[in-house]
Amino acid sequence: MSKEAFVRRSYYLDLLDRNTNSFKKGDGKNIALLGSRKSGKTSIVKEHLKNAKDVVSVYIDLEKLSLNPENFSIEFIGSIVFHFLKKPLKHYKEFLLLENLLKVDGELKSKNAFSLIKIIENELLKIKPEQKLLVESAFKFAEALGKEHNKKFLIALDNFENLLDLNNFAQIKDVLSIINFEAENVNYVVTSSAIKESLALLKKFECYEIKNLDKNEAEELIKTIIEKADQKTIDEIYALSSGHPLITAIISRKYNETKDVKKAFLIELLQKNNSIYNYCNDSISYYYNRARGQTLLKTILKVVANEELRLSEIAKRIYRSAPVTKSILERLMEVDIIHKRGNKFYFYDNVLRLWLKLTSQGYEFDDVPDDKILDEISKEL
């Protein structure tokens, strides 16, 4: 991992390392790393797994797994088998098929673990398989394998909130209740950008929120990218990035080309397919999807992007009653995009606020805008 991608994140690595060492000795907690999108959660977890000794490390990105019970059970077990057998990456796809999992009995050397694969096979032969049993069998697999081999499994579930999609199936009311988070041979590390939701659900986890960089941390990161950054440049980058590590790094790299902080920021923010533009575009889609597609979401977000307002003021701007407006705002607060300070509502992510404000005013470009337009936009910052 490059230094610029990981500046001053050693605290979280140390925390995970200490916990894994405790787990190997028969103790240790399940850990949740929570934080805004692109704040470095995945990098931290992957670095930890890479360095973890005397455990079977399993990384599972829940954005990549199928989230219907039938396919999920196969792919979840397949990911565990792949890491347990230490196969080359080119073979990973083979373990996502049931027909191939049924051939690993000899390599697994675990009667109880393999019996769970057979349970899944038998259920999938039925017209209506028992979906809860499929998911339950998948989550029992690592514990069964660990017990028979006297191995400890460290399972990282990245983008944890996606697991809750399994609750959309009639036979599964609460997927978390199916999982034994106190299993002797399995320890979990989960990451999520759904901060409030995760805090409410992960009661048996130690939860840590990854904050944006403070000024000293941001300065360290900036100096790894801009060789002779002066204090004025550092202060400008920090003010525009709000200490978000990804945004800080992107502005700094662009500054090496432009030698102008605001110009670097605006080009990355407003030129289509540039890094900050894509980050904001993806983030808006993420929040919309989690807030369940209410038609007034975007209108409210555009209003709040322009200025912090009271409930009554927002309701007036969108031509809706206060109760209706309050209901939508509560949905946006639940998914962490809008926060409340006193009696006013504001964006949690200031860079995302600026992007929505400016693109809503027509400031988005296919090519690099000229200096005159950039100077005009700078007045809106």
Secondary structure, 3 states (H helix, E strand, C coil): CCCCCCCCCHHHHHHHHHHHHHHHCCCCCEEEEEECCCCCHHHHHHHHHHHCCCCEEEEEECCCCCCCHHHHHHHHHHHHHHHHHCCCHHHHHHHHCHHHHCCCHHHHCCHHHHHHHHHHHHHHCCCCCCHHHHHHHHHHHHHHHHHHHCCCEEEEEECHHHHHHHHHCCCCCCHHHHCCCCCCCEEEEEEECCHHHHHHHCCCEEEEEECCCCHHHHHHHHHHHCCCCCHHHHHHHHHHHCCCHHHHHHHHHHHHHHCCHHHHHHHHHHECCCHHHHHHHHHHHHHHHHCCCCCCHHHHHHHHHHCCEEHHHHHHHHCCCHHHHHHHHHHHHHCCCEEEECCEEEECCHHHHHHHHHHHCCCCECCCCCHHHHHHHHCCC
